[in-house]
């Protein structure tokens, strides 16, 4: 068994940031990272964006170089099955135990796979290993079915189409993006995909996977129709990995419940990234699945583990890209809410999402850049006067 001053369970962006955060305050304490992944921490956003779109980006350039920068000892391909709080140890799938003085849980989320998907030609996009396999499959058979109209589904569909892959995109909304964007932008979003040759199948849900008569993977939809291609990519929802914490008796709700220092109900255990349910200073208690949150919360948790008394007071933002369009956003984006759409010209928009008291709870910046801090301040101030709101970001 190996003992560490600081032990991190998980191998993503939050884990990398935590190791760096620890090193800011403790230059010599031993750091261990136990990861279920096959690769050291890397920029996960590149899996559906830059690795497909920027020739200068490759597996080497997206590596976070965690071991080289922090001298952490990392164990790969080793899922953790239990936390023994009394003994201050974690247990891995092979029964090995690792001791800790302070522990961070940063296990992130797992993607939802299609029911019945039984081969590696069905990919639930999440890891660098997924990217490698997908790249291999579309090189030999340049056709793909993508299921899901959320950020992951639309990003990977756009990335594949930009690489000359014949893409069929299946999604439950009648208009692509209409669950998030107001109608004027959802229509533009959908047209963008049609203009780039993506075959859209709106208003349909995937029922289960199938293997076609030619041995290729496919999907059966809720109306019985079938679509087959060289690969099927599930861009569906992801679920936070909470069983490790709940089995250990930590307080768990929508995520692992933490305080403003990202400490769990056990004073020697912290949580960061996708799995942490934390008290956001603007949004209230929430759980967020975005890389900005993983990076900043991970760094904060690392410094907290090393003795800092700082609180996590960062309200994260998120972003996405599709073909020529990019956007950034903060807060709650839900097209069912009342919206105030402000056109800034040249295809640029700011959208404010309002609650039932006309307070802004989300801001979308559509091709509007360098304004995230302004959007964050809008949510903090929560003005209800529409004229004032329309002039906050120009």
CORFEN-V776901 format. One record per backbone hydrogen bond with DSSP energy under -0.5 kcal/mol. CO is the residue of the C=O (numbers start at 1). NH is the residue of the N-H. If there is no record, write none. Layout:
# CORFEN-V776901
((CO:NH) (CO:NH))
This chain:
# CORFEN-V776901
((2:99) (4:101) (5:102) (6:32) (7:104) (8:10) (8:34) (9:106) (12:16) (13:17) (14:18) (15:19) (16:20) (17:21) (18:22) (19:23) (20:24) (21:25) (22:25) (22:26) (30:6) (31:73) (32:8) (33:35) (33:75) (34:10) (35:78) (37:77) (41:64) (42:44) (43:46) (44:47) (45:48) (46:51) (49:52) (49:53) (50:54) (53:55) (54:57) (58:62) (60:63) (62:43) (65:69) (66:70) (66:72) (67:71) (72:74) (73:33) (74:76) (75:35) (79:93) (82:91) (83:85) (84:88) (84:89) (88:100) (89:84) (90:98) (91:81) (91:82) (92:95) (96:92) (97:2) (98:90) (99:4) (102:7) (103:270) (104:9) (104:106) (105:272) (106:12) (108:241) (110:239) (114:117) (115:209) (116:118) (119:122) (121:123) (121:232) (122:124) (123:125) (123:234) (127:131) (128:132) (129:133) (130:134) (131:135) (132:136) (133:137) (134:138) (135:139) (136:140) (137:141) (141:143) (142:166) (144:168) (145:233) (146:148) (146:170) (147:235) (150:154) (151:155) (152:156) (153:157) (154:158) (155:159) (156:160) (157:161) (158:162) (159:163) (160:163) (160:165) (161:164) (165:167) (166:144) (167:199) (168:146) (168:170) (169:201) (170:148) (171:204) (173:203) (175:178) (177:180) (177:181) (179:335) (182:185) (182:186) (183:187) (184:188) (185:189) (186:190) (187:191) (188:192) (189:193) (190:194) (191:195) (192:196) (193:198) (194:197) (198:200) (199:169) (201:171) (201:204) (205:222) (208:220) (210:212) (210:218) (212:215) (216:212) (217:229) (218:210) (219:227) (220:207) (220:208) (221:224) (225:221) (227:219) (231:145) (232:123) (232:234) (233:147) (233:235) (234:125) (235:150) (235:153) (237:112) (239:110) (240:242) (242:246) (243:247) (244:248) (245:250) (246:249) (251:257) (255:253) (255:257) (256:277) (259:262) (260:312) (262:271) (263:259) (265:267) (266:264) (266:269) (268:103) (269:264) (270:105) (272:275) (273:276) (275:256) (276:278) (276:288) (277:258) (278:280) (278:286) (280:284) (284:280) (286:278) (288:290) (290:294) (291:295) (292:296) (293:297) (294:298) (295:299) (296:300) (297:301) (298:302) (299:303) (300:304) (301:305) (302:306) (303:308) (304:307) (311:313) (313:315) (314:316) (316:331) (318:329) (320:327) (322:325) (325:322) (326:367) (327:320) (328:365) (329:318) (330:363) (331:333) (332:334) (334:337) (338:354) (339:341) (340:342) (340:352) (341:343) (342:350) (345:348) (348:344) (348:345) (349:366) (350:342) (351:353) (351:364) (352:340) (352:354) (353:361) (353:362) (354:338) (355:358) (359:355) (361:332) (362:353) (363:330) (364:351) (364:366) (365:328) (365:367) (366:349) (367:369) (371:375) (372:376) (373:377) (374:378) (375:379) (376:380) (377:381) (378:382) (383:360) (384:386) (385:389) (386:390) (387:391) (388:391) (389:392) (389:393) (392:394))
